Amino acid sequence: MNKKLLLSIIVSVLIWICGGFGYIYIKDKTAENVFSESLILKKDNITSKEQVVPDLKEIIREAQKKVVMVELDDGSIGSGFLYNDQGDVITNAHVVNG
């Protein structure tokens, strides 16, 4: 076998192995960031170390309190939700289009 051919095969195999390990490492690190704990569900008034996880009905009930009706000057209406305590509302583009 030619030395150049053998060298290229060895280098190719090493590149594949390094690429595989790199893929696995990046996949695990990305999963840690994506599935990290959400700060939205945490409440500031809970100071104990024990964290209370709300059930689905409580999450829906709290989210429904922030849904608002958006009425424009031309009489059209839509919906949105409160984004923060300053009264900013997020809605879809078709609601305010034009």
Rosetta constraint file for C-alpha pairs under 8 A:
AtomPair CA 1 CA 5 HARMONIC 7.14 0.50
AtomPair CA 1 CA 6 HARMONIC 6.96 0.50
AtomPair CA 2 CA 6 HARMONIC 6.32 0.50
AtomPair CA 3 CA 7 HARMONIC 6.02 0.50
AtomPair CA 4 CA 8 HARMONIC 6.08 0.50
AtomPair CA 5 CA 9 HARMONIC 6.21 0.50
AtomPair CA 6 CA 10 HARMONIC 6.25 0.50
AtomPair CA 7 CA 11 HARMONIC 6.13 0.50
AtomPair CA 8 CA 12 HARMONIC 5.99 0.50
AtomPair CA 9 CA 13 HARMONIC 6.16 0.50
AtomPair CA 10 CA 14 HARMONIC 6.22 0.50
AtomPair CA 11 CA 15 HARMONIC 6.15 0.50
AtomPair CA 12 CA 16 HARMONIC 6.25 0.50
AtomPair CA 13 CA 17 HARMONIC 6.19 0.50
AtomPair CA 14 CA 18 HARMONIC 6.05 0.50
AtomPair CA 15 CA 19 HARMONIC 5.94 0.50
AtomPair CA 16 CA 20 HARMONIC 6.10 0.50
AtomPair CA 17 CA 21 HARMONIC 6.31 0.50
AtomPair CA 18 CA 22 HARMONIC 5.98 0.50
AtomPair CA 19 CA 23 HARMONIC 6.01 0.50
AtomPair CA 20 CA 24 HARMONIC 6.27 0.50
AtomPair CA 21 CA 25 HARMONIC 6.10 0.50
AtomPair CA 22 CA 26 HARMONIC 6.09 0.50
AtomPair CA 23 CA 27 HARMONIC 5.95 0.50
AtomPair CA 24 CA 28 HARMONIC 6.16 0.50
AtomPair CA 25 CA 29 HARMONIC 6.24 0.50
AtomPair CA 26 CA 30 HARMONIC 5.96 0.50
AtomPair CA 27 CA 31 HARMONIC 6.12 0.50
AtomPair CA 28 CA 32 HARMONIC 6.31 0.50
AtomPair CA 29 CA 33 HARMONIC 6.51 0.50
AtomPair CA 30 CA 34 HARMONIC 6.11 0.50
AtomPair CA 31 CA 35 HARMONIC 5.85 0.50
AtomPair CA 32 CA 36 HARMONIC 5.82 0.50
AtomPair CA 38 CA 42 HARMONIC 7.49 0.50
AtomPair CA 41 CA 53 HARMONIC 7.72 0.50
AtomPair CA 41 CA 54 HARMONIC 7.88 0.50
AtomPair CA 46 CA 51 HARMONIC 7.76 0.50
AtomPair CA 54 CA 58 HARMONIC 5.95 0.50
AtomPair CA 54 CA 59 HARMONIC 6.47 0.50
AtomPair CA 55 CA 59 HARMONIC 6.45 0.50
AtomPair CA 56 CA 60 HARMONIC 6.23 0.50
AtomPair CA 57 CA 61 HARMONIC 6.07 0.50
AtomPair CA 58 CA 62 HARMONIC 6.14 0.50
AtomPair CA 59 CA 63 HARMONIC 6.14 0.50
AtomPair CA 60 CA 64 HARMONIC 6.07 0.50
AtomPair CA 61 CA 65 HARMONIC 6.62 0.50
AtomPair CA 62 CA 66 HARMONIC 7.19 0.50
AtomPair CA 63 CA 67 HARMONIC 6.99 0.50
AtomPair CA 66 CA 81 HARMONIC 5.29 0.50
AtomPair CA 66 CA 82 HARMONIC 5.22 0.50
AtomPair CA 67 CA 79 HARMONIC 7.05 0.50
AtomPair CA 67 CA 80 HARMONIC 5.81 0.50
AtomPair CA 67 CA 81 HARMONIC 4.30 0.50
AtomPair CA 67 CA 82 HARMONIC 6.55 0.50
AtomPair CA 68 CA 79 HARMONIC 5.66 0.50
AtomPair CA 68 CA 80 HARMONIC 5.34 0.50
AtomPair CA 68 CA 81 HARMONIC 5.45 0.50
AtomPair CA 68 CA 82 HARMONIC 7.13 0.50
AtomPair CA 69 CA 77 HARMONIC 6.97 0.50
AtomPair CA 69 CA 78 HARMONIC 5.84 0.50
AtomPair CA 69 CA 79 HARMONIC 4.48 0.50
AtomPair CA 69 CA 80 HARMONIC 6.36 0.50
AtomPair CA 70 CA 77 HARMONIC 5.46 0.50
AtomPair CA 70 CA 78 HARMONIC 4.99 0.50
AtomPair CA 70 CA 79 HARMONIC 5.19 0.50
AtomPair CA 70 CA 80 HARMONIC 6.60 0.50
AtomPair CA 70 CA 95 HARMONIC 7.94 0.50
AtomPair CA 71 CA 75 HARMONIC 6.47 0.50
AtomPair CA 71 CA 76 HARMONIC 5.91 0.50
AtomPair CA 71 CA 77 HARMONIC 4.37 0.50
AtomPair CA 71 CA 78 HARMONIC 6.51 0.50
AtomPair CA 72 CA 76 HARMONIC 5.52 0.50
AtomPair CA 72 CA 77 HARMONIC 6.24 0.50
AtomPair CA 72 CA 96 HARMONIC 7.59 0.50
AtomPair CA 76 CA 95 HARMONIC 7.98 0.50
AtomPair CA 77 CA 95 HARMONIC 7.10 0.50
AtomPair CA 78 CA 95 HARMONIC 5.51 0.50
AtomPair CA 79 CA 91 HARMONIC 6.44 0.50
AtomPair CA 79 CA 95 HARMONIC 7.56 0.50
AtomPair CA 80 CA 89 HARMONIC 6.17 0.50
AtomPair CA 80 CA 90 HARMONIC 5.38 0.50
AtomPair CA 80 CA 91 HARMONIC 4.28 0.50
AtomPair CA 80 CA 92 HARMONIC 7.31 0.50
AtomPair CA 81 CA 89 HARMONIC 5.43 0.50
AtomPair CA 81 CA 90 HARMONIC 5.51 0.50
AtomPair CA 81 CA 91 HARMONIC 6.73 0.50
AtomPair CA 82 CA 87 HARMONIC 6.25 0.50
AtomPair CA 82 CA 88 HARMONIC 5.89 0.50
AtomPair CA 82 CA 89 HARMONIC 4.58 0.50
AtomPair CA 82 CA 90 HARMONIC 6.49 0.50
AtomPair CA 83 CA 87 HARMONIC 7.08 0.50
AtomPair CA 83 CA 88 HARMONIC 5.44 0.50
AtomPair CA 83 CA 89 HARMONIC 5.45 0.50
AtomPair CA 83 CA 90 HARMONIC 6.26 0.50
AtomPair CA 84 CA 88 HARMONIC 5.95 0.50
AtomPair CA 84 CA 89 HARMONIC 7.88 0.50
AtomPair CA 91 CA 95 HARMONIC 6.88 0.50
AtomPair CA 92 CA 96 HARMONIC 7.39 0.50
AtomPair CA 93 CA 97 HARMONIC 5.71 0.50
